[in-house]
Amino acid sequence: MTARRTALTAAYWSAVLLLAAVASLAAAIPFTGPAASAAGVLAAAAVCLTGSAHAPSTTRKDRS
């Protein structure tokens, strides 16, 4: 993997994880106690799964 591709992948996952943290906090606002915790975990999991589904491919292409 080239340095540029590594940097782009790192930037992508940094953005996904930052969005997951924000979604976790935002989803917990209307709730209290265990419900707030559960809503935050579910929101963060949804963002991470979506990010994983749309992640750039890291497989190496064959050179012919």
C-alpha positions, -999 to 999 in steps of 0.1 A, spaced: 0 0 0 14 34 -9 18 62 16 -9 82 -1 -34 53 0 -25 46 37 -31 83 45 -64 83 27 -75 51 45 -65 66 79 -84 98 71 -115 78 61 -115 58 93 -108 88 114 -138 105 99 -160 74 104 -150 71 141 -155 108 147 -190 106 132 -197 75 153 -187 94 185 -209 123 176 -239 100 166 -235 82 199 -237 114 219 -266 128 198 -286 97 200 -284 96 238 -297 131 244 -334 124 246 -330 94 270 -317 88 305 -300 59 322 -296 26 305 -318 37 275 -293 65 267 -264 41 268 -282 17 246 -292 44 221 -257 56 219 -242 22 213 -267 14 186 -261 47 169 -223 42 170 -226 6 157 -248 18 128 -223 44 118 -194 19 120 -212 -8 100 -221 17 74 -185 30 73 -173 -6 70 -197 -13 41 -185 18 22 -148 15 30 -123 19 3 -108 -14 -8 -74 -22 6 -66 -52 -16 -35 -50 -37 -41 -51 -74 -21 -75 -95 5 -60 -118 6 -75 -152 
